[in-house]
Amino acid sequence: MKRHELHVITTGRQQLAEIEAIARQCPAGLIDAVHLREKQRGAKELAAWYDALKPLFAGADIYINDRLDTALAVSAPGVQLAYGSLSVKQSRRILPAAIRIGCSVHSAAEAVEAANDGADYVVYGHIFDSGSKPGLPPRGIRALAEVVEACPVPVIAIGGIEPDNVGEVLATGCAGIAVLSGILLAPEPTRQLVRFREALERSARMPGT
């Protein structure tokens, strides 16, 4: 059975101690990657977050968003590039081949370009209405399916995804989902993680996913 990836992205609205508390309660094997997306924090603080969280999220890789210098310093297994980051080509020149590069994209053309430039996966969204993108219309399931069909590397869907719509998202053929506040700001983050993993596993057993 194919395992779909669950990426959990920090919100930029919580302190390290809050994330540590969630990590300590998180059963091993639920999360595939935790992204440190803390735009307001400097390289030194991000490195401290990485060192603190790496032993707590059992079985999950810790990725650094944007800051290649920090990723190199802590030997992170992956980075996530945003619109204002260095390009995939520039990043690939700097990073060892073993470091996985992800890139946020907003169209099929951008996804194909990122893949051709050396991205290992892309993150596409937002799929549904999302509190982190107020006032911006969602791109929707059909657009996600078009990106998945066009892109030669795995596509991770993001934006407004809940356990109840995971099946609809994965039916497009995407490789997994990414969630921010829907997990880390939930009243019971651990319970929400379990719900997402159960939804991913149910969908993986369905024909076509």
N, C-alpha and C positions, 0 to 999 in steps of 0.2 A: 504494500500500500504506500503510495507516494505521500511524503510528509510535506504539508504546506507550512511555510515559515510564518512565525509570529514575531514581528519586530515591535518593541516597546520603546517609545521615544520620550525622553524627559521633557517636561512642560516649560521649563524656564521660570516657573512660578513657585517652585518648592526648594527647600533647603536640602543639603546632603543628608542630614539626619532623617528626614522624612522618607527619602528614597531608600536609605539603609534599613529603616524599619520595615518597609514593604519587602525588600529583598530577603530579609531574615525569615519572613513568613512564607516566602514563595517556594512551593515544592519544586524540586529539580525536574527539568525536562519540559516545562511548560513554554519557555521562551527560547527563541533561537538567537535573537540579537537585541541588545539594549543600546540605543543611540544616546550619547550625551550631546544633547542639543541645547546648549546653555550659552546663548550669544552674548550675554552680559558678563561672562566670566573670562578671565585671562587664561593664558596657557598654563601657568603654574597651578591655578585653582582647578582647571580641568584635569591636569595630571593627578592631583590629589583625589579628585572624584574617581578617576579610573582606578587608582590603587586601592581605594576604599571599597569600591563596588565589585571589582573583579572576583574576589573570593566569596562574595555573598550571593551572587546570581549563579547558582550552580548549573553548569551545562550550557550557559548562554555566553555568546561572544559580546564583548563591549566594544562598540564602534564610537569613533570620535567624529562629530560633525564639523566640517569646515577646516579645522586647525590641523594641517598636515604636520606642523612642527611638533605638536603634542602627540599625535599618533606615532610619529617616529620615536619620540623620546620614551614612550611607554611600551613600544612594540605592540600597539593595538593590531588586532587581526583585520580591521576594516575601517574605512572612512566613508562618510556620506557628504557629497558635494551639493551645495545649494546654488542658487542663481548667482550670488556674489562671490562664490568660491573661485579658486583657480579652475581652469578647464580640466576635463578628463585627460586630454593629451599632456598638459603641463604636469598634472598630478602623477600620471603614469611615469613621466621622466624622473620624478623625484622619489617615488615610493618603490620599495622592493616588490617583485612580482607576487610574493606571498600575501601582500595586503590587498584585501578585497575592496574594490572601489564601487560605490553606489552613487547614482546621480539623480537628483530630482528633475523630473521632466513634466511638460504640460501639453505635449502633443505626440502623435506617432512619429512625426519628422524628427523632433528632438530626441525621442527614444532611440531611433535608428542611428542618429548621429552620435549619441553617447556610446552606444554599443560599438559602432565602427571605430570610435576613438579609444576604446579599451576599457569601457565600464564593464564590470562583472554583473551588475544588475541595475535596474532603474526603479525609482519610486514615482508612481503616477497618481495624480489626484487634483482636486478633491472629488471623490466619487459622489458622495451625498452631501446634503447641507451640513456644514461644520461650524461649530462655535469659534474655531480658530481662523475661519475665513468669512467673517460676517459681511453680508452684502454682496458676496460673490456667488453667482449661480454655480451649482455643482456641474461637473462634466458628465457624470452619469455612466451607467453600465455599458451602453452601446459604445461610447468613446473608449472606455477601458478595453472592451473587446477588440476594437480596432488597433489599439496600441499593442495588445498582446499578440495579435496576428502579424503585425508589422515588425515587431522587435525580436531580434535573434537571441537576446539574453533574458533572464527571468525578470518579470515585472511584479513589483510589490505595490498593491493598491493601498491608498490612504484617503482619509477624509470621511467622517461621519459613519464609519463602519461600526456596527453593533453585532453581538452574537446572533441576533435574529435575521440579519441580512448577509451573513458570511456566505451562506450557500449560493446566493444570487451573485455575489462577487466572484467566488471561485469557479462558478459555471462558465466564466469567460476564459478560463485557462490560465489565469494569473498564478504566480508562484506562491503568493501569500499576501498577508495584510500587515499594515503598520498602524499602531494606535498610540495616541498621546493621553489626553485627559480622560478618555473613556475607560482607561484602566487606572492610571496613577492618581486621578482625582476622584475616582469612584468611592462611594461610602465604604465598600469592602473590596479593596483592590485585589486581594488574593482570590476571593470568590469570583470576581470578574475575570481574572486570568484563567481560572478553571473553566468558566463558561465559554470563553473564546477558544481555548484549546479543544474542548469537547465539540464545539461547532466546526472547527477546522477538521477534526478527525471524522466527524459525521460526513462532511462534504467530501472528504478524500475517498470515502467508500462508495460515493455515488458515481454512476457511469458518466464519463466525459470529463471528470475532474481529476 
